[in-house]
Amino acid sequence: MITFSKIALSLMVVAPFVVAELEHRSPVHQAHRSRAHKLRNSEPTAHTNSTVTKRAPALRFPFGSTKVRGVNLGGWLVLEPWITPSLFDNTGNGAIIDEYTFGQFQDYNAAHSKLVNHWDTWITESDIAAIAAAGLNHVRIPIGYWAFDITGGEPYHQGQYPYLLKAVQWARNHGVKVLVDLHGAPGSQNGFDNSGKKGAVTWHTNSQNVARTNAIIKTLAAEFSKQEYADTVTSIAPLNEPAGFVGGTIMDVVRQYWYDSYGNIRYPFGSATQGPLLEIIHDAFQPLSSWNGFMNYPNFEGVAMDTHHYEVFSDAEVSMTWDQHIQTACNFGINTIGSYTANNIWTFVGEWTTAPTDCAKYLNGRGVGARYDGTFAGSTRHGDCNAFTGDRSKFSSEYKTFMRKYYEAQVGAFERGGQGWFYWTWKAEEAQDWSYQAGLAGGWIPTNPSDRQFPNICG
C-alpha cells in the first residue's frame, strides 16, 4: 500500500538522484553503454558479456499471448491545451500555450494552485474503476521530466509524482496494469506542446539533456521494478515521440538512447540480473520497416515497439472519406504492423483515435486552427467542424455509426497485426470525438472491446 510517508520519501529522493546518476553507473549499464556505442553504425549482435543472464525473468503481463487493451490518461500529469482548454483560457493570456509557459507567465502560487486542483480532480480512482469496467487491462500514464528534475530556471511546477503513485495504487485496486510513459524530456524531443515546451527540438543537441533523461528513467526503473509493483506496473516507455523527422543527428541520438534505456530498464538492480519491466521504444515517426533488426529478440529480451496511428494531421488525411479512413487503418494494422511484428518484436499502437478530423479546439496548438475547416494556415477547407467535435449530443447517428466502425476496424487490425493498443485519450473537456469515456456513453465504443457489430470490417 502506498502511504503518505512513502510518497514523502519518494519526493525526498527525487532531487538528488539526477546528480548521483550522472556520477555513477553500474558495471552492467556501462557494459551496455559501451556495447551500444559500438553498435551505433552497425547491426545489433548477440550479447557477448558472459556475466549477463540471458533468460529474462517473467514479465508482469503475458504480452505474447494476451492482447493489451488500454487507454491513455492524457492531459493529467502533462498538460495539453486541447484536452483541458479551460485551464489555458481561464488564464486570460494567449501566450500561455503549454506547461512551460503556464508556469512562466503566471504568479507561482496562482499557477500551482490551479495545477494541484487539476491533479486532484482530472483523474480519480473512479476513472480507473470505469476503465476496468470497460474491459481494458492497461493504462498508459504520461509524465514529464520536470516532475523529477528542474534546473536552470525552468518555470515548471512539481508535484506530479505522488499522483503517479496514487494512480498505480488505484490500478492495483481494480486489476488494471500500468505503463509509465516519459512524455517530455529536457530541451523537448519533438517541439510539441505535449512535450512540455512547444517550439524548438533541442533534446538531442545537448548531451546534458540526454543524461538528465537517462537519470530519470533509471530511477523510475529502480522504483517500479520493486516487488511491491509486481501486480501492477508492467512497462516503461523511456521517451514519447522523438521527432525523427527533424533530421540531422537526432536518429543517432535516439537509437543510442534506446540502447541506454535497455540497460536502465532491463537491468535496474545494479547487477547482471534482468528486471521484470518491458522497455517500450517508439518508432520516432520513421517507417516501421526502417527498424527491422533493431533490438530484436533474442539478442535483446523484453523490448517492444510503439507506433502511433492518426489520420488527421495532414490535408490528405482529413480529405479522406470515412471508408478510406477505415481501409487505411485496416491496412496499417494488418499489413504494416503485421509485417514488422513478424521480425520477432512485439508491437503496440500506443496512441490512436476514432476522430477522423483535426477539428478539436487547440488540437494543433492553442490559437491554431484546423485543416478540416481551412482555418489552419495553408490548408484547404473540406467541411464544417461543428458537426464532428465538441459535445456528443450534436453528433449525427451516421457519424456515431462511422466512429463505431472505425473503432472496431482499428481494434481488430491492431490486435491482428500486433500485440494491442492504447487509445488516446480517456477523457477531454470538449473534444468528445477523442474521448473513450464519451464514446462509451455515446455508444460508438462498446463496453466490451471484444463486442463486434461489424466483425468483418477489415475483411
N, C-alpha and C positions, 0 to 999 in steps of 0.2 A: 504494500500500500504506500502511496506517495503521501507523505505528511508535510506539514508546513516546515518542520525543521529540515527535512531533506531538500525541499525547494530552496530554503535559505542557504544550505550548504552548497547546493549546485551553483547558486549565484555567486557565492564567495570564491569559488574556484574558477569561474569564467574569466575574470580579469587577468590573472597571471598566466593562464595556460598558453596564450599565444607566444609570449616571450620564452617560456620554458620549451615550447615545441621547436622554436627556431634555433634553440641552443642544443637540442638533443634529439636524436632519432635512434630507434632500436637497431641492433645489428641486422635483424631481418629486414626492416624497412630500408636500411642502407643498401642491402643486397639487391632488393627490388629496384631501388632508385638507380643504382649503378647499372643493373641489367637493362632497365628501361632506357637509360641514356644511350646504351649501345644499340638498342633496337629502333631508335627513332627513325633511322633511314633504312631499315631492313624489316623483313617479315619476322613476327614472333616465332621463337623456337621453344622447345621444351625446357622447363626449369632445370638448371644444372646444379643448383645448390642442394647437396645431398642432405643437408640438415632440415630441409623443409618437408613437412609431412604432405604427401601427395593426396591422401584421402581426406577430403573435407568432412568436417562434422556435419551432422544432419542439419539442413537448413530448417528454418522455422515455419515453412509453408511448403506443401508439395507442389512446387511450381510446375514440374514436368507433367503432372497428372491431373491437377485441378486448375481450372482457369481462374485467373484473377479478375474479379468484377468489383471495380472500385470507383470512387468519386473523389475529386479534389476539394479540399477545404480552402478554396481560393478567396482572396481578399480579406483574410482574417489576420494572420501574423505578418503578412506583407500586404500593404495597401495597394489597391488598384482602383483608379477613379471610376471605371465603368461598372465595377461591382458595387461600390458604395459611393455613388456620386454625391450624396448629401454631405458626407464628410468633407468633401472638397468645396462644394457650392456654399456651404454654411460658413466658410472662412471669409467669403466676400473678396477673395484675392485671386484673380485669374492667373497669377504667376505660380500658384501652388498646383503643380502638375504631377507630383509623385511623392514618395515618402520622404525623400531628401528635402525637397522644398517645403513639405508640410512642417518640418522642424525648423527649416532655415528662416521662413518668413512669418513665423508666429511667435508670440510670447511663449517661453518654455513651459511655464506652468499651465497655460491655457491649452497648448498643444498636447501636453502629457495627459491632462485630464480627459480630453477627447479620446485619446488613444486607449487609456485604461477602460473607459466606458465601452468603447468598441470591442476591445478584447473580452470584456466581461459578458457582452450581450450577443455578438455576432454568431458565435458558435458556442453552444452549451451542450450538456450531456443529453438533452432531449433531441438534439440534432443527430448525435451518434446513435441513439436508440432508434430514430426514424430511419437512418441509413441501414442499420441491421435489419429492421423490419422490412425494408425494401429488397432484401435478398442479396445485399452487397457484402463482400467479405474483406474489403480493404478501404482505407482512406489514405490519400496522399496529402501530406501536410507541408505546404511551403513555409519556409522561414528564411530570413535574410541574415547575412553575415553580421550585420550591426547588432543583432540580438546578443552577440558574443564578444564583439571587438569593435570599438570605436576609437580611432586615433586621428591626429592631425586636424582637430576641429570639425570633424564630420558632424553635421547637425542632427543626426538620428537620435531617437529615443530608445532606451532599452526597457525590458520588462516582459518580452515575449516568451522567453524560455520557460518560466513557470507554467504558462498556458499550454505549451507543448507537452510538458509533463502531465498536466491535468488531462489533456486530450488522450494521452496514452492510457491513463487510468480509466477514463470513460470508455475507451475502446475495449480495454480488458473486461470491463463490467458487462459489455454487450457482445463479446465474442467477435470483435472486429480487429483485423490486423492493421498495422501501421507501416507506411513508407515515409521516412523522413527525407524531405527534399530541400536542399540548399538552393534557394530561388534567386538569390542575389549575391554577388561577390564584389570585393573591393575594386573600384575602377569601372565596374559594370562589364559583364561578359557579353552583353548584347545591345545596350543602349535603350532597352525598352523600359517603360515606367515600372513594369513589374520586377525589374532587377533592383529597384530602389531609386535609381537615378536615370532619368531619361536623357539621351544625348549621345555623347562620345563613348566609343567602346575602347577602354584602355586597360582592362584587366590583364590582358596578355602582354602588354607592353612594359610592365614593371614586375620584376621578379619578386619584389616585396608583396605585391598584390597576391601573387600565386602562393607565396609562402604563408601568408595570413590565411588564405583559403584552405590550404593543406592542414594548417594547425587546427582549424575549426573542425574539419572532417575527422581528424584523428581523435579529438576529444569526444565528438558525437559517437564515433565508433566504439571507443573505450567504454562510454557510458551505456550505450544500448546493446552492447554485446554481453552485458552482465546477465546472469541467470534470472534475475527478477523480471526481465523483459522477455523471457523465452516464449511466453504465450501471446505476445502482442507485437513487438517491433520485428519486422521481417527483413527490412532492407533500407539502404541509404542511397539516395541519388546525390552524388557529390557536387553536381552543378547543373542547373536548369538552362537549357537552350543557349549554349555558347554559339556566338554568331559566326560560324564558319564562312559565311558569305562575304565577310568584310575583306577577305584575302590577306595578303602579307604573311606574317608568321603565325597567325592565330591557330591554324590547324596543327602545326608542330607543337605549340604550347598545349593545346587541348589533348592531343594524343599522349604527350608526356604526363599531363595531369591525370589522365585516366590510369596510366601505369602507376603513378604515385598513389592514387586513391586505392588501387588494388592492394598495395602494401598497407595503407592506413585502415582500410575497411576489412579486408580479408585476414589480416594479421594484426589484430588490435591489442594483443596481450604482451607485446614486447618480447616475443619468443617466436619459435618456429611453428607454433600451433595455429592452425587456421581457426577463424571465428565463425559464428553462425549466421552472419548477415550477408545478404545478397548485395553486390555492388551493381547499381543500375546506371549505365553510362548513356549519354544522349548522342544522337547522330549529328549534332551541330548543323542541322539543316542541309546536310550532304546526302546524296543518294545512298540508300542502304547498301547497294552493291559496292560502293566505294569502301565499305568497312569489311568486306569479305576477307577472312583470315586474320582479323584483328581481335586479339584476346579471346580466341575461341577455345572451347573445351576440346581436348583435355589439357592443353598447355596452360590454360587458366580455368580455375574452378570457381563457381559462384559469381559469375558475371552475366548480366543481361543487358540488352539494348532497348532503349526507349526512343520511340519516334512519335511525333505529334502530327495529327492529321486535321487540318482545317481547309475548308473550301470557300473561304470568304475574303482572303487578303490580296486579291488581285481583281482587276476588271474582268479578266477572262473567267474567273471562277464565279463571281457574282452574276455574270450574264448567263450562266448555265440554266437549263430547265431543271425542274425537280427530278425528272427521270435521269438526266445527265448527272446530277449530284449523286443519286443513288448508285448509278453504274460506276462512277468514279470511285466511290467508297468501296464497293464490292471488289473492283479490280485491285485497288491498293491493298486491301486486307488479304484477299485470297492469293493474288499473284505476286505482288511486290513483297509483302511481308512473308508470305509463304516461301518464296524462293530464298530469301535471306535466312529465315529460320532453319531451312534445310542445311545450311552451312554449319550447324552444330552450335547455335547460340540462341538462347531464349529471347523473344522479342515481345515487347508490350507497346501498346498505344497509350502513352501517359497523359495525353490530352486530346479531346475531340468534343464535338457539339452536335446538337440537332439543328442549330441555326444555319440557314442557307445564305444569309446576308451578313453584312457588317454594319447593320443599322443600329445596333445597340449604342446608346448615348455614351460617348467617350471611349468606345471600343478601340479606336485608332489613336487615342490620346485625348486628354482634356482640351476642349475647344477645337478639336479636329472633327471634320465631317465624315460622311460615309461615301463609299464608292457607289453603293447601290442607287442612292438618290442624287448622285452627282455633286454633293457638297464637299467631297474630298478633292483637294487640289489636283487638277489634271485628269480627273475621272470623267466618265460618261454616264449620264443618268440612265438607269434601267427601270426605275419604278419608284413608287411612293413607299417610304419606310414605315409609315404609320401602321400598316396592317401586319407588319412582321416582327415587331418588337414591342416592349412595354408590357402592360397588363394582359394576361391571357384572356380576359373577358372579351376582348375585341378580336381575338383570333377566329378566323372562319373555320368551319368544320373541315373544309378542304385542306386548309393549312395544317390543322392538327392531325389530319389523316396522313398528310405527307410526312410530318415530323415523326409519326409512329412508324411509318415505313422506313424512314431514314435511320431511326434508332435501331430497328430490327436489322436493317442491312449492315450497319456498322458493327453492332454486337456480334452478329453471325459471322461476318467476314473477318473481324479481328480475332475472334476465337478460333476460327477455322484455319487462319494463316499463322497465328501467333499464340502467345500464352495468356492473352487477356488485355484488360483495358482499365483506364481511369477516366471517367467523364469529367469535363470541365464546364461547369462547376456545381457545387451543391446548391448554392443559393445566390441570388442577386437582388438588389433593391428594386430595380426597374426592369431589367432585361430578362423577362421570364422565358424567352426563347432559348436562353442559355442555362436555365436553372433546372437541375434534376428534381429538386423539391417541387417546383411549379409543374414540371412535366408529370410527376406522379399525381398531383392534384388535378391537372387538366386532362389526364388520360392518354397523353401521347407517349408516356413512359410507363410500362407495366409495373405492377407491384412485385412481380417476379421476373427477373431478366430472361428466364427461360420461356416465358409465355410468348407465343407467336400468333399474330393474326395474319401474317404474311410469310409463312415458313419457307417459301421458295423465292423470296425477293431477290436473292443473288443467283438463283439457278442451281 
